[in-house]
Amino acid sequence: MSFPVSKISGLPVWDSLPVAKIIRYPLEKRDYKPLAQARLCVNETDFCLRMWAFETAPSPESRLICSLNFYPEQSSRWLSLRCGSAGRGSWLVCGPDGESPLGEYLILPQLKAYLGEDLEGIYWGAVVTLPLTALDLVYGTHHLPTGHRMLGNLYKVDDAPESRHYGCFYDTDFTRPDPFDAHSFGEFQVTAY
């Protein structure tokens, strides 16, 4: 089953969009499985992503990752956003031949980190706005019509020894040499409601 990437007009109304919950922690033997969530949408000019994780005191190595191949029928490359709990993020263009910074294409997304608290607990996260023109530079097109299929995955990871965990939206074999490559990708589909 594919997860919907909402096709919207104008700015996102985040609370109206479907939520992808990162709840699979296949290697975790303890009870520490922080809830992480994401919402994805596309409007006339941008791909927008909001990710957040419920952690009271995240380690500096705690991060959220969104990897998407926007055009899997024509390319084996995907974009990977890595956002850390300290508010820093990076965009990479990844593929079978390695990875390179999206900045080499002379375009970067806007990233707004945030912290907060609600009835579910204390959380941290980021809102990312990627201009669709970046897709032109990486893939040669930015057309994302209703029904368009993408492949990718969402992750919540922490490499710090005292809080190490690896979570995913679609099933992932974290024992692989590179568990974040295309072997763990599931389907995302542009959907208009």
ZIFEN-V623554 format. One line per field, one symbol per residue. phi: phi as a letter, one per 30 degrees, with the letter a starting at -180 (. if undefined). A space follows every 10 residues. Layout:
BEGIN
phi: ???
END
This chain:
BEGIN
phi: .dcdcdcbci ddcedccdcc cdbdbdcdcc cdbddbbbbb abcdbbcbbb babcbdbddd cdacbbcbcd bddcbccbcb cbccddjcbb cbccaecjbb ddeddibbdc bbdabaabdd kdbbaacbbc dddddeddci abdbdejdcb blabbbbbcd edbeabcbdc ebcdddebdc dddcdccbbd bcc
END
